Each structure stands twice: as structure tokens, then as C-alpha cells.
Amino acid sequence: MSFSGLLECRISLIFSLINRLAIIALSAVKSTINGVSSRFLLFGFPIV
């Protein structure tokens, strides 16, 4: 296997890892926002 092919394999692997982490982070942020908004809806108004 050539060096450039190995480098491309590494880069694609890193990009897929970053993509997966970004998806996990986005879902975590979404669930946090949903939890906060449902808590606000529970009281009827946001507590500042």
C-alpha cells in the first residue's frame, strides 16, 4: 500500500470519527434543550 493511500485511509477514518462525535454532541444538546424547555413548560414560564 502506498503512503498516500494510507494517508487517505487515515483521513477518512478521522473524518468519520469526527462526524460520529458531532452527531452524538448534537443529540445531547437537543435532549438538553428539550429537557430545559419541558421544565419551563411545566412551570408555565421561564425562571431567569
Buried (B, 14 or more C-beta within 10 A) or exposed (E): EEEEEEEEEEEEEEEEEEEEEEEEEEEEEEEEEEEEEEEEEEEEEEEE
